[in-house]
Amino acid sequence: MKRFLCALALAATTAFPALAQSGQGTAASETAVTYVHAGRLLADPSTGRVSRNQTVVIENGRVREIRDGFVGEGNVVDLSDRFVLPGLIDSHVHITSQQGPNSRIERFTRSAADSAMQGAAYARITLEAGFTTVADLGGMSEAVVALRNGIAAGHIPGPRLLVSAGGVTPHGGHGDVNGVREDLVPHLRSGGVCSGADDCRRAVRERVLAGADIIKITATGGVLSDTAAGLGQQFSNAELEAIVETAHFMGRTVTAHAHGTDGINSFLAAGGDSIEHGTYLDADSIRMMRANGAWLVPTLLAGDFVARVASGPDNFLTPNQTAKALQAGPLMLDMARRAHEGGVRIAFGTDSGVSAHGDNAREFALLVRAGLTPLEAIQTATVNAAEHFRLQDQIGRLAPGMAADLIAVAGDPLSDVTELERVAFVMKGGVTYLD
């Protein structure tokens, strides 16, 4: 099975193979034209303009044109009583796992093949929740690369999947193996662990070799690592500079799991492209993010989830995890509010797998609580996230030549953003997955 998964990983021959339009669902033949009748259509969220009674004409998995009125015969999808918008993008998930009381024991019992199979189930749930593209940041490389390629080939229904193929982390840091006997660490450790600038260059190159679309690093400690190492910086400045430089040499952007101010600012000073979480970002962080054009992926749902678990009667977190969850979780809404007010570019991301897959859209309400308008929240999960991944010419809006990714809801998400928690129709690449 291991050789089988490795073979699938080696099948990736482009930077983003997951952008293939094939999939499993309901679709006409490749030469057929599909006419989607949209009662209300937010085709380009960057404009905020909603048009009524539109027909989205789809051919070979892409939008051919958008026409006024309800036109076309034959393969017609009737969403004339629905609000239609582009498929949603989640910039931060863990598609092959989900936190729960059994999470610690599963580290010892689950293989890469097990993780890939579990990921296939979570991928279907995520797609049916309206998320047609997601990024897995940190999953076991064999499992997520195989899953990405299986979805792209049409063998498995799921969102387009971009992957970091594991992560890059310092020895003993968040992302390394923590909370187990020392003699077990070599058996549980996957790739990407490094110390020193040259070793970290190696780790980045190995992630690219493994099939990474994007490089994900752990610049600071993390809430769910079972260690009392805090939430501050864990890579040296020289290591951060080596990581970013090498990733850029290899044609990859770099995103950093980062909570503490020191780790956030050191990563940004090294030229990093985006910050995941950003709990303790300060005025200097905001200034550098604006100057560099860096993105913030605030993952408010993860902060809300771990804080509720840690303070509840059925807390399954370890004492180390509980202390950090209670410390960091309640701070994240204010962090996002300050970043938004400061003009930081925000891309939607949930850290799903910490919270339950399929609940991704609950992030929208939290973004609105942090001061974004419903339209701005929708933009984070469409045009913003597409630009964050440098895929703005392929996904994130509905226009001629773009992927035919669209969803529909009954109400108006511009008035009540929680409508996006009740998606009634999902199409990805011209294939209908939920109707």
C-alpha positions, 0 to 999 in steps of 0.5 A: 500500500505504501508503494501504491500511495507513493506511486500516486504521489509521483503522478503529480506533474504540475504545480497544481494538478488539483485544478483538473476539472474531472470528478464524480457527480452528475454531468452531461457529456463533455460536449454538452452545454449546461444552462444554469438559471440563477434567480440572483447571481453574485458572479464577481464578489469583488464588485458586490453586484447582484444580477437577477434572472441570469443564465450561466452557460457552462461547457467542458467544465468552464463558464462559456458566458453569462447571459441575461434572462433564462435561456437554453434548452435540454440540460438546464439546472433550475436555480431560478429561486436561489441565490447563486455565487462562486464555489467557496475556498477554504485556505486552511484545512486538515482534510485527513483528520478531525480532533476528538477524544480518540485523536491521541491514540489514532497517532499510533493506529492509523496508517497513511492509507487509513488517513487517505481513506478518512480524508476521502470521506471528509473531502465529500463532506466539505464539498457538499458544504459548498467548498469547491477548493481547499488547502490542506496544510500539514497533513501526512504527505503520502495521504494528502498527495494521493487524495489530491491526485485521486480527486483531480483524476476523478476517482474521488469526489471532493474539492480541488485540493492544494497541499503542503505535503506535510510541513517544515518544523523545528526539532521539538517544535509545533509540528514535530512529535510531542507528548510521547516517549522519546523512543517512539519519536523516530517512528511517528515523525514524518518529513520536514523536521529541521535545525539550522539554515542549511538543514531547513533548506533541505526540508523545504526541497523535500516538501517540494519533492513530495508534491507540495503546492505550497510550503507550510511552516510552524514559525511559532508554538501551537495550541494543539502540540502537547508541550509546554513550549509556549506560542512564541517564535521557534525558528531562528531568523536565519532559519526563516530566511533560508526557508523563505528563500528556498521556497521562492527558488522552488516556485512555491509560496510560504505560509506560516502557522504563527501565534506569537508576535515575535514569530509573526514579525520575524517571518514577515521580515524574512519575506513570508507570504501569509500568516495562519492564525496571527493571534498576537499580531501587533501594529508592526505586524499590520504595517509589514503585512500591508507593505509586503502584501502578505495575507492573513488567514485568521482561522477564527473557527479554530480559536472558538472551537478549542476555547469552547472545548477547553472550558467545557465539561467534556474537555478531551485536550491535554493539560498543555493543550488546554492551557494554550487553548484558553489563552489564545482562543478568546483573543482571535476575534479581536486580532481579526478586527484589528487586522481588518481595520488596519487594511490587512488582506484577509483570506478565508481559512478555518483550520477544519479538522480541529473543528468538524469538517463540513462546519467550515461556513461557520467562519463567516459569522465569526468574520462578521463579528470581527467587523467584516461586512457579509460581502467582505466575508464572502470576498475572503472565501472567493476572490481573496482566497483565489488571489492568495493562491495565485489562482485568480484567473481560474477560480473565485468568480464566475466569468468566461473561461473560469472554472464552473464552480458555483453554489446556491442558497435559498436566502440572501447571504449579503443580508444574513451570512449564515445562509452559507451554512445551509448550501442547497446546491454545489457544482464543481467544474461543471459537475453537480455534487449536491442538488 
